[in-house]
Amino acid sequence: MTASDELIKILDRILDGSCNERDIVLLRQSLQTDTQNQVQLAKNIVNIPEGRDIHIGDRTYYGTDAQTIKDVIRELLPEIIERVNGEKSSSTTKNTHTTNSLTPLIRSTPPPKLTNFEFEVVTVNAQGKEIKRCCKQAEYFTEKLGNVNVLEMVSIPGGNFKMGSPGDEKVSQENERPEHLVNIKPFFIGKYPITQAQWKYVANLPINQRELELEPSYFKGDNLPVERVSWYDAQEFCLRLSRETGRIYRLPSEAEWEYACRAKSSTPFHFGKTISTELANYCGEDKNINGYIYKGTYSSELPGIYRQQTTEIGSFFANDFGLYDMHGLVWEWCADYEHEDYLDAPTDGSVWVDNGNEEYRILRGGSWDSFPNLCRSASRFSENLTVRDKEFGFRVICD
């Protein structure tokens, strides 16, 4: 799609709110057919190169995803002077909600100050016995949310990894295949899932696109992970947080999430060949459901416990990157569309929004109510993006 009138139709859909992420993908592809990747919007030249940065005049929005591109364009549309082919915009152009504006992101935000933190990492064998324990360090920065709350963002180094599971991994599924090599750029990700206290602070900030319930969670506690939030809710949280901090926060791609969870490991769990309820919050007891026995054990470890609720963030050991609660606790929303398998999946770690089911989004990690096989690093789940469940939470990424 390179014709200017087709490009204008995409912009019109963005303007009237009928667009979806596919339109943004088409917009990016359309602009990339031009060697300059540029479009004239208002008084600005907008440049969307192959990377994920948007250049508007002398401003740059770093690490942008489709949602951010959409918001930036929505910000400029009311002021359009020329629409790609030189047409003058109509004086009746519909005005967009100013609450979607990313104007606060334009201010100069200094790079975050990184500091080191220490954490313990354990490795277990197939019997769930600890065979190694060591102390490690990682870098992180803190984002103040008011006078009380702090969001801790851990630096994840770039690299490549095999995404998915091999055919001989116990109880692995076909939707986790084919295994494929993915290259990941460096990013920051939350040390923990978003807590209820952090959620409440951000939910009190000005609205962008939708209202947020201040206390949506079924299990109550400031240091418990927020749950009963939909994919849309998590997106709104990221928009408000971005506007508040001057940094772009977003949901991880599925590839980024798995890379962060594995932390250079290739075993079913970042702990090793199995998991135990001393290491994570999940259902560690066998259950008879409609005549079928669901196992609370994964390998040769002893049965564990079933807490039947969330636990405070950071209650267990971290992985090698310094991230906590990647297995169990709450399923974590990712940005990707639902796909049946990894055929034609991106290999650059980007959000996968081509040829999938946009009404369903990916969740990863398992929950307090999940059996251990669903908590594996490669395990995938999807749900309608409107669903709120007491097992569903999320953590955020900052490029």
C-alpha positions as CSV (number, residue, x, y, z in Angstrom):
1,M,0.0,0.0,0.0
2,T,1.9,3.0,-1.3
3,A,-0.8,5.2,-2.9
4,S,-1.4,8.5,-1.0
5,D,-5.2,8.1,-1.0
6,E,-4.9,4.7,0.7
7,L,-2.5,6.1,3.2
8,I,-5.0,8.9,3.9
9,K,-7.7,6.3,4.6
10,I,-5.5,4.8,7.3
11,L,-5.0,8.2,8.9
12,D,-8.8,8.8,8.7
13,R,-9.4,5.6,10.5
14,I,-6.9,6.6,13.2
15,L,-8.7,9.9,13.5
16,D,-12.2,8.5,13.9
17,G,-11.0,5.8,16.3
18,S,-11.9,2.9,14.0
19,C,-8.3,1.8,13.4
20,N,-6.6,-1.2,14.9
21,E,-2.9,-2.2,15.2
22,R,-3.0,-3.7,11.7
23,D,-3.6,-0.2,10.4
24,I,-0.4,0.9,12.2
25,V,1.5,-2.0,10.7
26,L,0.3,-1.0,7.2
27,L,1.2,2.6,7.9
28,R,4.7,1.7,8.9
29,Q,5.0,-0.6,5.8
30,S,3.7,2.1,3.5
31,L,6.1,4.6,4.8
32,Q,9.0,2.2,4.5
33,T,8.4,1.8,0.7
34,D,9.7,5.4,0.5
35,T,13.4,5.8,1.0
36,Q,12.7,8.6,3.4
37,N,9.9,6.9,5.3
38,Q,8.3,10.3,5.8
39,V,4.8,11.8,5.8
40,Q,3.8,15.5,6.2
41,L,1.6,15.9,9.3
42,A,0.7,19.4,10.4
43,K,3.9,21.4,10.5
44,N,6.1,18.4,11.1
45,I,7.9,15.8,9.0
46,V,7.1,12.5,10.6
47,N,9.8,9.8,10.1
48,I,9.0,6.2,11.0
49,P,12.1,4.2,10.1
50,E,12.6,0.4,10.3
51,G,13.5,0.7,13.9
52,R,10.9,1.6,16.6
53,D,11.8,5.2,17.1
54,I,9.5,8.0,15.7
55,H,11.1,11.3,14.7
56,I,8.8,14.3,14.6
57,G,10.6,17.4,13.6
58,D,13.5,17.6,16.1
59,R,11.8,15.3,18.6
60,T,12.3,11.6,19.0
61,Y,10.0,9.1,20.7
62,Y,12.2,6.2,21.7
63,G,11.4,2.5,21.5
64,T,7.9,3.0,20.2
65,D,5.3,0.3,19.5
66,A,2.2,0.4,17.4
67,Q,0.1,1.9,20.2
68,T,2.5,4.8,20.7
69,I,2.7,5.4,16.9
70,K,-1.1,5.5,17.0
71,D,-1.2,8.0,19.9
72,V,1.5,10.3,18.3
73,I,-0.4,10.5,15.0
74,R,-3.7,11.1,16.9
75,E,-2.0,14.0,18.6
76,L,-1.0,15.6,15.3
77,L,-4.1,14.8,13.2
78,P,-6.2,17.8,14.4
79,E,-3.5,20.1,13.1
80,I,-3.0,18.5,9.7
81,I,-2.2,21.0,7.0
82,E,-1.2,18.7,4.2
83,R,-2.3,15.1,3.9
84,V,0.5,13.3,2.1
85,N,-0.7,14.2,-1.4
86,G,-0.8,18.0,-0.6
87,E,-4.5,18.2,0.0
88,K,-5.7,20.8,2.4
89,S,-7.3,19.4,5.5
90,S,-11.0,20.2,5.9
91,S,-12.0,22.9,8.4
92,T,-14.4,20.3,9.8
93,T,-11.7,17.8,10.7
94,K,-12.9,16.0,13.8
95,N,-11.0,16.9,16.9
96,T,-9.4,14.1,18.9
97,H,-9.3,13.8,22.7
98,T,-6.5,15.8,24.1
99,T,-6.2,13.2,26.8
100,N,-4.5,10.9,24.3
101,S,-1.8,13.5,23.7
102,L,1.8,12.4,24.5
103,T,2.9,16.1,24.9
104,P,4.4,15.4,28.3
105,L,6.7,12.9,26.6
106,I,8.2,15.8,24.6
107,R,9.9,17.3,27.6
108,S,13.5,16.4,28.1
109,T,13.7,13.4,30.4
110,P,17.2,12.7,31.7
111,P,18.4,9.1,31.3
112,P,17.7,7.0,34.4
113,K,20.5,6.6,37.0
114,L,21.4,2.9,37.2
115,T,22.5,1.3,40.4
116,N,23.4,-2.3,41.3
117,F,21.4,-4.7,43.4
118,E,22.2,-8.1,44.7
119,F,20.1,-11.2,44.7
120,E,20.3,-15.0,45.3
121,V,19.7,-17.5,42.6
122,V,19.1,-21.2,43.1
123,T,19.2,-24.2,40.8
124,V,17.4,-27.5,41.4
125,N,17.6,-31.0,39.9
126,A,14.8,-33.2,38.7
127,Q,13.9,-34.1,42.3
128,G,13.5,-30.5,43.2
129,K,16.6,-30.6,45.4
130,E,18.8,-27.5,45.5
131,I,22.1,-28.2,43.8
132,K,23.5,-24.7,43.5
133,R,23.0,-21.3,45.1
134,C,24.9,-18.2,44.3
135,C,24.8,-14.4,44.7
136,K,24.5,-12.2,41.6
137,Q,24.2,-8.6,40.7
138,A,22.2,-6.6,38.1
139,E,21.6,-3.0,37.3
140,Y,18.3,-1.2,37.7
141,F,16.7,2.2,38.0
142,T,13.8,3.3,40.1
143,E,10.7,5.3,39.0
144,K,9.1,7.3,41.8
145,L,5.3,7.0,41.7
146,G,4.3,9.7,44.2
147,N,5.8,9.9,47.6
148,V,5.5,6.3,48.6
149,N,5.5,3.9,45.6
150,V,8.6,3.0,43.6
151,L,8.7,1.1,40.3
152,E,12.0,-0.9,40.0
153,M,13.1,-1.5,36.4
154,V,15.8,-4.1,35.8
155,S,18.3,-3.7,32.9
156,I,18.1,-6.8,30.6
157,P,21.1,-7.2,28.2
158,G,20.5,-7.9,24.6
159,G,21.3,-11.3,23.1
160,N,19.7,-14.2,21.3
161,F,17.9,-17.3,22.5
162,K,15.9,-20.3,21.4
163,M,12.3,-19.4,21.8
164,G,9.8,-22.2,22.4
165,S,10.2,-25.8,23.5
166,P,11.8,-28.9,22.0
167,G,9.7,-31.8,21.1
168,D,11.1,-33.9,24.0
169,E,10.2,-31.3,26.7
170,K,7.7,-32.9,29.1
171,V,4.1,-31.9,28.5
172,S,5.1,-29.3,26.0
173,Q,2.6,-28.2,23.4
174,E,2.6,-27.8,19.7
175,N,1.8,-24.1,20.0
176,E,5.3,-23.7,21.5
177,R,6.9,-24.9,18.3
178,P,8.9,-24.6,16.1
179,E,11.8,-23.6,18.3
180,H,13.4,-20.6,16.6
181,L,16.3,-18.3,17.3
182,V,15.3,-14.7,18.3
183,N,17.6,-11.7,18.6
184,I,16.6,-9.4,21.5
185,K,17.7,-5.7,21.9
186,P,18.4,-4.5,25.5
187,F,15.4,-3.2,27.5
188,F,14.3,-2.6,31.1
189,I,11.5,-4.7,32.6
190,G,9.8,-4.6,36.0
191,K,11.6,-6.5,38.7
192,Y,8.1,-7.6,39.9
193,P,4.6,-7.7,38.5
194,I,2.7,-4.4,39.0
195,T,1.5,-4.2,42.5
196,Q,-1.9,-2.9,43.8
197,A,-0.3,0.1,45.3
198,Q,1.4,1.0,42.0
199,W,-1.8,0.4,40.1
200,K,-3.8,2.7,42.4
201,Y,-1.4,5.5,42.0
202,V,-1.5,5.3,38.2
203,A,-5.2,4.7,38.1
204,N,-5.6,8.1,39.9
205,L,-3.8,9.9,37.0
206,P,-5.7,11.6,34.2
207,I,-7.5,9.4,31.8
208,N,-6.1,8.7,28.3
209,Q,-8.6,6.4,26.6
210,R,-10.6,4.5,29.3
211,E,-11.5,4.6,33.0
212,L,-9.5,2.4,35.4
213,E,-11.0,0.9,38.5
214,L,-8.9,2.0,41.5
215,E,-9.0,-1.4,43.4
216,P,-9.9,-4.1,40.9
217,S,-8.1,-7.0,42.6
218,Y,-9.9,-9.9,44.2
219,F,-7.1,-10.5,46.8
220,K,-6.4,-7.2,48.6
221,G,-2.9,-5.9,49.6
222,D,-0.6,-3.1,48.6
223,N,2.3,-5.5,47.9
224,L,0.2,-8.2,46.2
225,P,0.2,-8.1,42.4
226,V,-2.7,-6.3,40.8
227,E,-5.1,-8.8,39.1
228,R,-8.5,-8.7,37.5
229,V,-7.2,-6.3,34.9
230,S,-7.9,-6.7,31.2
231,W,-5.4,-6.2,28.4
232,Y,-7.1,-2.9,27.6
233,D,-6.6,-1.9,31.3
234,A,-2.9,-2.8,31.2
235,Q,-2.5,-0.7,28.0
236,E,-4.2,2.3,29.7
237,F,-1.9,1.9,32.6
238,C,1.1,2.0,30.3
239,L,-0.2,5.2,28.6
240,R,-0.8,7.0,31.9
241,L,2.6,5.9,33.3
242,S,4.4,7.1,30.2
243,R,2.7,10.5,30.3
244,E,3.5,10.8,34.0
245,T,7.2,9.9,33.8
246,G,8.3,11.1,30.4
247,R,9.4,7.6,29.5
248,I,7.6,5.2,27.2
249,Y,6.3,2.2,29.1
250,R,4.6,-0.7,27.4
251,L,3.7,-4.4,27.6
252,P,6.4,-6.8,26.6
253,S,6.4,-8.7,23.4
254,E,6.0,-12.4,23.9
255,A,9.6,-12.9,22.8
256,E,10.9,-10.3,25.3
257,W,8.9,-11.9,28.1
258,E,10.3,-15.4,27.4
259,Y,13.8,-14.1,27.1
260,A,13.5,-12.3,30.4
261,C,12.0,-15.3,32.1
262,R,14.6,-17.8,30.8
263,A,17.5,-15.5,31.8
264,K,19.9,-17.5,29.5
265,S,18.5,-20.9,30.7
266,S,17.2,-23.6,28.4
267,T,15.5,-25.8,31.0
268,P,11.7,-25.9,31.4
269,F,12.1,-23.5,34.3
270,H,14.7,-20.9,35.1
271,F,15.3,-22.8,38.3
272,G,16.3,-25.9,36.4
273,K,14.6,-29.2,35.4
274,T,11.6,-28.7,37.7
275,I,10.0,-26.4,40.2
276,S,8.6,-26.6,43.7
277,T,6.2,-24.5,45.8
278,E,9.2,-23.4,47.8
279,L,10.3,-21.6,44.7
280,A,7.1,-20.2,43.3
281,N,3.3,-19.8,43.9
282,Y,1.3,-22.3,41.9
283,C,-0.9,-25.3,42.5
284,G,1.4,-27.9,43.9
285,E,-1.3,-30.5,44.7
286,D,-2.9,-33.1,42.5
287,K,-6.5,-32.4,41.6
288,N,-9.3,-34.6,40.2
289,I,-11.2,-32.4,37.8
290,N,-14.1,-34.2,36.0
291,G,-12.4,-37.6,36.4
292,Y,-9.0,-36.4,35.2
293,I,-6.0,-36.2,37.5
294,Y,-4.1,-32.9,37.1
295,K,-0.6,-33.3,38.5
296,G,0.8,-30.8,41.1
297,T,4.3,-32.0,40.3
298,Y,6.3,-31.6,37.1
299,S,9.1,-34.1,37.4
300,S,10.3,-36.2,40.3
301,E,9.9,-33.7,43.1
302,L,7.6,-34.2,46.1
303,P,4.1,-32.7,46.0
304,G,3.9,-29.2,47.3
305,I,1.1,-26.9,48.6
306,Y,-1.7,-25.0,47.0
307,R,-2.0,-21.5,48.5
308,Q,-5.2,-20.7,46.7
309,Q,-4.3,-17.0,46.5
310,T,-1.6,-14.5,45.4
311,T,1.4,-13.9,47.6
312,E,3.5,-10.7,48.1
313,I,5.8,-9.9,45.2
314,G,9.4,-11.0,45.7
315,S,8.6,-13.8,48.1
316,F,10.7,-16.3,46.3
317,F,14.1,-16.4,44.6
318,A,14.9,-14.4,41.5
319,N,16.2,-15.6,38.1
320,D,19.7,-14.9,36.7
321,F,18.5,-11.5,35.5
322,G,17.2,-10.5,38.9
323,L,13.5,-10.8,38.1
324,Y,11.1,-12.2,40.5
325,D,7.8,-14.2,40.1
326,M,8.3,-15.1,36.5
327,H,6.8,-18.6,37.2
328,G,3.4,-18.6,38.8
329,L,1.7,-15.9,40.9
330,V,-0.2,-14.2,38.1
331,W,-0.5,-14.7,34.3
332,E,1.1,-11.7,32.7
333,W,-0.3,-9.9,29.6
334,C,1.9,-9.5,26.6
335,A,1.2,-7.3,23.6
336,D,1.0,-10.0,20.9
337,Y,-2.0,-11.3,19.0
338,E,-2.9,-14.9,19.5
339,H,-1.2,-17.3,17.0
340,E,-1.6,-21.1,16.9
341,D,2.2,-21.7,16.7
342,Y,5.5,-20.0,15.9
343,L,5.4,-20.4,12.1
344,D,6.5,-17.1,10.6
345,A,7.0,-15.5,14.0
346,P,9.3,-12.4,14.2
347,T,12.9,-13.1,14.9
348,D,13.8,-9.7,16.2
349,G,11.8,-9.7,19.4
350,S,9.1,-7.4,18.2
351,V,5.4,-7.6,19.0
352,W,3.7,-10.1,16.6
353,V,0.6,-8.5,15.2
354,D,0.5,-10.0,11.7
355,N,-2.0,-12.7,10.6
356,G,-3.2,-13.5,14.1
357,N,-6.4,-13.2,16.2
358,E,-6.4,-9.6,17.3
359,E,-9.3,-10.2,19.7
360,Y,-7.1,-12.5,21.8
361,R,-3.8,-11.6,23.4
362,I,-1.0,-13.7,24.9
363,L,-0.4,-14.3,28.6
364,R,2.7,-15.9,30.0
365,G,4.0,-17.4,33.2
366,G,1.2,-19.3,34.9
367,S,-0.5,-18.3,38.1
368,W,-1.2,-19.2,41.7
369,D,-4.0,-21.5,40.4
370,S,-2.0,-23.1,37.6
371,F,-0.4,-26.5,37.6
372,P,3.3,-26.6,37.2
373,N,3.3,-27.5,33.5
374,L,1.6,-24.2,32.7
375,C,4.3,-22.3,34.6
376,R,7.1,-23.4,32.3
377,S,9.2,-20.7,30.5
378,A,7.8,-21.8,27.1
379,S,4.1,-22.2,28.1
380,R,1.7,-20.0,26.2
381,F,-1.9,-19.0,27.0
382,S,-4.3,-16.5,25.3
383,E,-7.5,-14.8,26.3
384,N,-9.9,-12.2,25.0
385,L,-8.4,-8.8,25.6
386,T,-11.5,-7.7,27.5
387,V,-11.4,-10.4,30.1
388,R,-10.6,-9.6,33.8
389,D,-9.6,-12.6,35.9
390,K,-8.2,-12.9,39.4
391,E,-5.2,-14.8,37.8
392,F,-4.4,-12.0,35.3
393,G,-1.8,-9.3,36.0
394,F,1.2,-7.8,34.1
395,R,4.6,-6.2,34.3
396,V,5.9,-3.3,32.2
397,I,8.8,-2.7,29.9
398,C,10.8,0.5,29.2
399,D,13.1,0.6,26.2
